[in-house]
Amino acid sequence: MMDHGAPIIYDLFGIPGFHLNLSNVLMLTVSALIVFCIGFFSARNLKMKPTGMQNVFEWLIDFVKNIISTTMDWKTGERFFGLGITIFLLIFVSNMVGIPFMIVTAEDHVVWWKSPTADPVITMTFAIMVIVLTHFYGIKMKGLKEYGKDYFRPMPFLFPLNIIGEFANTLTLGMRLFGNLYAKEILLTLLASAGGASIVGFLLAGAPMIAWQAFSIFIGAIQAFIFLMLTMVYMSNKVMD
Amino acid sequence: MGTITWADSLFSLIMFIILLLLLRKFAWGPIMNMMKEREEHIANEIDTAEKNRKEAEQYLEQQKEEINRAREEAQQIIETARKTSEVQGEEILSSARAEAERVKANALAEIEREKDLAVQELREQVGTLSVMIATKIIEKELDEKEQEKLIEEYVKEAGERL
């Protein structure tokens, strides 16, 4: 992984420091397309008696609904449903797309195909977006005064801790996801390079590879679930009394 | 690594928003509508079933009432018939009794009349018979004079008695 480069376009549109990682663009687009296809084909020819994919998607809807309901009442939480299901599906699929294989160009070792969530920029973007949204809805639904007062609860002297907490929440939300997925990618890369190096390596690395891929599926699902859960927990902290 | 790719942030944000809108339009929007519709449908079905059940119960109640009424009516009819028959029987009995009374009275009157007739006849015969007997006795024991006196006396007496 260390000797693998990324397909970066430096200074996009001539803006200094505005770099673009084409791998992330590709993988996010692929993930989003997969999520959209899942949704679109589930919702095609809807029936009163659900069958097949419609059942799956309805189960997903109920799953997200239940998570929201555990943190806040459904009347308040209904507006966050779209955010919840989109973030869950996108992160889940992003976690999954990196598992089966990785595409690296031969001549300059540039990584094209990997989990986009194994990049801290992407995970932090999602984390900051979620935290900004919680603050936005906190102010919108409780008013600026109540929102401000929350920083002095439960005790006024806890104000500095509350401020630190906000940053810590953001950082941990993004970094947890990144860390898990990055570790997954590194180990998969190591096992893959070991397996590809020689016959002995293939024999030795084969079984751990399969085990680690299975575990990666588990990690990916758990991390998507945790991200969704924490999103709703932070949201309810801000919008509920 | 090392360089922060800020454009990725912007791209992923835009991608996220587009995906959210598309999913709402094409995936969970319609599916949730369908779920809501189904919920309503089920609620409606339950309501209808409940209504039907209530109606059936009502009909059953009505039927029961109807049957009870019919039974009461039948009872009433039987009662009336019994009463009528009793009255009629009474009437028949009393008329029969009156008839019997009348027949009996007639018979009694007849008997009285027959008795009177018989008594009269008897008296006549007794008179004749006694005269004949007396004649026979007197023929033997009395003389002419005495006989005549006696006859006269008897005749007189018989004439007084009759």
Interface residues (C-beta under 8 A of the other chain):
Chain A: A6 I8 I9 Y10 L12 G17 F18 H19 L20 N21 N24 V25 L28 T29 A32 V35 F36 I38 G39 F40 S42 A43 L46 K47 M48 P50 Q54 F57 E58 I61 F81 G82 L83 I85 T86 I87 L89 L90 P116 D119 V121 I122 M124 T125 F126 M129
Chain B: M1 T3 I4 T5 W6 A7 D8 S9 F11 S12 L13 M15 F16 I18 L19 L20 L22 L23 R24 F26 A27 W28 G29 P30 I31 M32 M34 M35 E37 R38 H41
